[in-house]
Amino acid sequence: PDKVKQSIKSNTRMILVETPSNPTMQITDIRKIAEIAHKYGIPLVVDNTFSSPYLQNPLDLGADVVFHSITKFINGHADVVGGVIVAKEENLYKQIRDMMVNFGCNMDPHQAYLVHRGVKTLSIRIEKAQENAAKIAQWLEKHPFVEWVKYPGLRSHPQHELAKKQMRGFGTMISFELKGGHNTGKAFMLVTRLLLFSTFSTHLLLRKMLSTHLICSQT
């Protein structure tokens, strides 16, 4: 919170947080950041994708706008590209809706149908995936070749208590680092075989530093 307060300038128009963050799995105290944002008359926007509405509701914690990539948990079948924005105030909602209408960034009927189909099993999928994630995280934490594991459900996670306070579960995503650096990580990726079932469910293993987060700093 202190760093957020120090970063606010005269031209700051909103504060954007992602919690849990991808891929560092850091947890942001939504209530505290909301208090800071509103003190300065700035809206707080929260990317809630990694939690889904099933595990966390930022609007109830003080956020003004929440958005999700529904490509992931909400749809759940990896066959839709889309997003959803939810605003607390009606005036802000109308502004967002007008922009969507004017720019034509709405979802086509078939994709909307697929999302409607997928969201029906959101709770079942999240509960089971979360259960599995906890077991994997605990196993990794004890493994001699693992440097660290970041999962909010572990007591070793620096924001474990905060996650317990503002979330209804610890989620399904895990980050970990192997001992030995880049070469070990590359070797691990090459030899790993993911168990694939003949259903719509998928498994995903990424080296973020060489793919989606290539341009990011170590911090």
N, C-alpha and C positions, 0 to 999 in steps of 0.2 A: 503493500500500500504506500509506503513512504516514497518509493521510486516512482510510482504512478503520480503522486502528488507533485514531486519535483519535476516531472516531465511535462506537466500541463503548461501551455503557453497561451498567449492572448488569441492566437488563431486556431486553437484546438477545438474541433467541432464534435468529436465523439471519442469515447474510449472503447476499444475493441479488445475483448479477451476470449481466449479459447481454453476451456477447462472441462476435463483434463486436456492438456496440450498434446499435440502430435508433433514429434514422437517422444518428447521428454517426460510425458505423463505428470507434469506439474499441475497442482490444484490451486486455483485462484479463489480467494475468499470473496465471493460475489457480493455479500452484504457490505463488507468494508469498502470495496471498490465503488459500489453503488452510492454509498454515503459521500465519498469523495467527489464522484462525478456530479451528483445532484447539488453539492455545496457550491460547485462552480457553474451550475446550470448547463451541464453537458450530459447528453444521453449515454447510457451504458449499453453496449451491444455485446451479446454473448454468443459465441459459436458453441453450440451444445451437441455437436455431431457425435463426439465420442461417448457421451452419456446416453443420448436419446431421451425423449420425454419420459420414458419409463423409469429412468433412474434419477433424473434431475430436472427441476422446473425453475429456471433462472428468474422468470417473471415474478414468482412468489418470493424470491430473495432480493428483489429490488431492481432487477434489470429492466430496461425500457424496450429493448428489441432482442429477440432470439432468432437465430437461424440454424438450419440443419441441412446437411447434405443428405437428402433422402435416398441417394444412391446406395448408401451403406445400410445401417441397421433398420431404418424405417421400411425401406423396400425389402431388403433382406435376400434378394435373389440375384444380385449383380447383373440385372438386365434393364436397368433404367438409369438415365442421367437426369438429375433434377435437384431442386432445392425448395425449401419452404422458409418464409419469413413470418414471424409473429410479432406484432406490436401491441404494447399495453394500452396506449392512448389511441382513441379513434381517429384523431386528426392526423397523427403520424401514419396510421394504417392507411388512411385515404391517400396520402401522398405517395406511399409505396405502391398502392394499387393503381393509382393513376399512371405512375411511371411504367408499371408492368403492361397496362393497357396500351399506352402510347408507343412503347418500344416493341410490343409483341413478344415479350419473353415469357409466354405462358406455355404450359405443358399440353401436348397433344392428347386427345382422348384415350388412345391406346396405352400410353405411358401412365396416364392417370389411373386407368383400370388396373394396371400391373401394381402400382403403388397401393391402391385400395385392397387388392388381393393380399399383398405382402404384409401390410400393417396389421392384419388380423392375427398374425402369429408372432407379433413383436414380443409380447411378454414371455411366451414360451421359449423363443429363440434366445432372448437376452438372459433369462434365468439359467438355461443350460450352458450357454457359452461362458457366462460369468462363473459358474461352478467349475467348468473345465479350466478357465484361465487361472483361478485361484490355485488349483492343484499344480498346474504347470509352473506358476510363479514360485510356489513353495519348493518344488523339485529343483528348479534352476538355482534358487538361492543357496541350496546346499551342495551344488555341483562344484567340484574342485577346479574346473576349467572356466567358470563364470566369474567375471570381475565384479559385476553388479547387476541387480535386477530392479527395475522400476515398475511397480504395480501398486496402486493405492491401497489394496487390501493387505499388503504386507506391513507389519509393525515397523519395519525398517524404513518405510517410505516417510520422508520428512513431513508430509502433509496428511498422514494417515488419519489423525484425529479430525482434521478439517473435512476430509472426505466422508468420514462417518457422520459428521454434523450436517452437511448440506446435500449429501447424496443418499439415495435409498439402497445403494449397492456400489461395488467398486469397479464395475465395468468389465469389459472383455478383452481389453488391449494390454499388451505387455511389451516393455522395452528391456533389452538386456545387452550386455557387452561381454564378449569372450576375452579371456586372457590371451595375449599374443599379438594383438593388433590387427591390422588390415588383412594380412595373409591368412591368419587363422579364420577370420570372418569369411573370407573368400572360399577357403577350403570347406568350411561348414556349409555354406550355401550350395556348393557343388555336390556334396555327398548326401545332403538331406533329401529324403523322399517323403512327400506329403501323402497322407492317407486320403484318397479321394473316393467318395461314395457316389453311387449312380443316382444322385438327386440333384436339386438345384443349389445345395449348400456348397460353398467353396472355402478353400484354405489359402492363406496368403502369408508369405515370408519375404520381407524386404530388407535390403541394406539401405537405409534412408540416406546415409551420407554420400552414397554414389548414385542416388536416383532422385527422388522428389525433393530432397533437402541438400542437394549438391552445393548450392550457392550460399548456404547458411554457415555461420561461424561455429566454432566448437561449443560456445555457450548457448 
